[in-house]
């Protein structure tokens, strides 16, 4: 498994090889040995999956109290995946990184605890799988508004085109949000 740094320290792109031939393709979608060698945690108590149609935007989500690290990948389709540093003590606080993830690339994104996460479906249908380092904790569930000007995330669509949940539409502005120390 190959690993490369992003502009945000700790946020990594991991690439597992995809083997293709006349029959199709094969990829090892998870290797505990590979992620541990990359410096990621060894425990992953929960896997999640979402299915989204084009222009669905999910996020910016995170959990306080029991923060989750996330290892995300696309099973089919493509997304623009975004991680936001929400650690006030970090010199990168409020900065983000965007990575286009596709099923064909074999790339995964590691988003450590202390970061917010969002993605935009950019193909007609997207399967999105992610492993998390802690269980979902409803009492710690938080959302920052995806259009917050302070974050200045250059989404390729506007608010009128984005398909968002009520939860995401009602996200807090960063200046008002409960974040990490």
Secondary structure, DSSP 8 states (H G I E B T S, - for coil): -EEEE-SSTT-EEEE--EEEETTEEEE----HHHHHHTT--S---EEEEEEEETTBEEEEEEESSS---EEEEEEESEEEEEEEE-BTTSTTTT-EEEEEEETTT-EEEEE-TTEEEEEEE-SSEEEEEEEESS---GGGEEEB-TT-TTT----SS-TTT-B--HHHHT-B-GGGS--B-
